[in-house]
Amino acid sequence: MLLSSIYILLVGFTNCFFFKSSCSASDFSLEGDYLLGGLFPLHEIEKETTLFSAETTECFRHSTSTSGYQMLQVMRFAVEEINNSTTLLPNVSLGYEIFDHCTDSKNFHSVFSFISNNGSIKPKEKLNNYQPKVIALTGPYGSTRTMTIAPLFTMDLIPMVNYGASTYALSNKLQYPSFVRTIPSNKDLIEMIIHIIWWFGWNWVAFIGSQDDYSSDGLKLFNEYISNTGICLAYQEGLSLNTNYSLTLKKIDMLNINVIVIFALPQYASKIVKAAIANNIRDKVWIASNAWAMNQQLPREPGIEKIGTVIGITERLLSLPGFNQFVYKARGASDAGHNDYEGKVKSKTCNQVCHYCSLLTAEEIINENPSLSFAIYAAIYTIAHALHKVLQCDINECQKNTMAKPYMLLGEIKKLHFILNGRQVKYDDHFDPAISFAVVVWRTEVNPPQFVMVGTYEKHPGITFTIDNSLLPWHNNGSVPFSNCSVECKAGYSRQPDDFHSCCFTCKKCPPNSYVDFSRDPYTCFPCAEGEWSDEGSTTCKTRSVVYPQFTEIPSIIVMVSAACLIILLIAIFCLFAYNYDTPVVKSAGGGMCFLMLTSLIMSSISVFFFFGKPSFVFCLLRNAIFVFFFTVCISCLTVRSFQIISVFKMAAQFPKVHSLWVKHNGQRLFIAFVSFIHFISCVIWMTVNPVKAIADSWTYKDQLMLICEMGNTIPLTIVVFISWFLGFLCLLFSYMGRDLPKNYNEAKSITFSLILYYLSWIAYFTAYLTLKSKYIVVLNAVAQRSSINGILFSYFIPKSYIIIFQPQKHTPAYFQTSIQNYTQTISRT
């Protein structure tokens, strides 16, 4: 690369000075105090010559470019306007020297002319001493051409205020320190294109460029910026003049791509559009980059209205007041001296020959593509304003004795901020301008074709982008064309990748308790949080209602009030039995054991109050543990009581020694203590090994979060329940064995009733627990506890309390002695 660049420089330098006699003067010039250089494409080369070719390219031998000549006229107009101004550069005149720059490698003679000083070039000259021929340059048109010659200017910090090179690489100030541009960079242009694609909801697009720095830079930026946007590049190609355009269009059509970005120079864009007409490509959307968005010839192609909608991106078009009059005036002068002009340029200049230029009418020049007019106009005014600062001008005069060097202008350009024709001109740290794009649509169905502005894009002070959809003439029955790989999923459906491209997918409905959020990730069904729920195919989660039996609910109040009454009744019976402690009824009921039973029932009743309110670890621990332990103590007392009666009336006679040992060693107390201890240890294990805890039941009801208590470890729980139920079974067995005892000592019916009620209550509760799922299952648990206590209270203690209070005749030792004697007589007869 280095060797080839050196070769090109040497060839260009040699050719320039070899043709010095013909290049010494230029009719595209104007004398002035400070000279500006201009490079414009007055001709276009269809096919470049070999790189290592020892000859310059004579541009006039190639195809003409009317738009290039119009660009040249804008520069001349701007210079004349500045020279006529009495405030910008008073008493200082600008001159120019303009060359036809039709190729990026064979027009170096003009470049050497610009950077030379009296015909010589001193590359290592100090900036303070070096004064090139021109103080600044505008042009050339095109990124590749600019990047080829830019090092020759930037090494001496000669400002290149460019109107037509948009590649983002030129924003690198380490490589191109003196490059300034008045058109947006490709970075801004690509961002604008992506905004348009997003605006209409497209994601399946083709990107067609050309094999040059402008297009390759655009493609690179496009690929970089569409990542994570949901836009997929379905097809890309860099065109050359030898490309099979028909095959390219067929590939695009086969992929069902309806949006095609043409980011290419005009000659390539023209060929692809003409190929689309020839191949009967219909109803596509063509997004035109600024290089050809305002092309004047293409909209006039026969049949172009059938290919679809052409959306162009260009700078905000601003009129140049006075430019039309300037062109008419210039046309009149050039027509008058046409023959003399042609003779001069042929004999005195190289690449300043333009045979067709004098043949153009003023209307043809004025009606040419205006998209770069303001950029050229702003470039010349930028140089003039910078020179104004360097020369310390005021409204009357400039300091002509001040030495103005090119690098001095560069320092001032960065600080410039002025209004030009109502548009602000300022530059950022990369010497890129303020962004102001226009979106235009081609109206090709009218004659002559029109460019209608339908939208705008501004980046300062903030990004604003708008498009008036009503102004777009869609060819698909007036609706926005579809250009997506897959039809967008319905609400509640997530995308399932179906191809290499993320835009290609199938749709899957999200299951219950999940949702899809397209703004977050359209490919994932996110699970709802614990406190939320959703139906199948949802886009949001709803908050679950938290349910648990509250203290203020009617069922809760009823149960708690009845439990409070039960406790009061048990305390009353406790006091009654204590007052009548030495009476036969209390002794027959168990004596001191009755108080242990009543205390256990009172404590069991207290557990009912822990079933209501928001569950917590303490509530879950106490609601069942208190009842299970104390009720088991009560049942153990009842069992001992039943066994003791059997022992007195039956076992004492048949097994006197066993009865003697039972009485002597206080068997009843030992039995109750042993059973209570074993049961207490079982309860402790139950509450410590995987303890009971409050949990949120989120699986029973989709819209509810039930706060419940886990039952804890199954094995300790089974042991705890088994001990209680087994004691109940023994109690029933002993009661059945004593069914024929004296009436005052016969507890078979009462104990049987209370224990059957106990079993039935808990069987009903566990059945409901396994079949029904409701917050009121907790209420049933409390009811089962209360029912178990009521069974013992009303079948065992209430009848005895009734005798004490209402049947005092039965509450005497004589009555009980008579009952025992009758039982003895009955036994002896049998």
Summary of the structure (lengths in Angstrom):
residues: 830
radius of gyration: 51.6
end to end distance: 132.7
largest distance: 165.9
contacts: 2719
relative contact order: 0.07
helix: 48%
strand: 16%
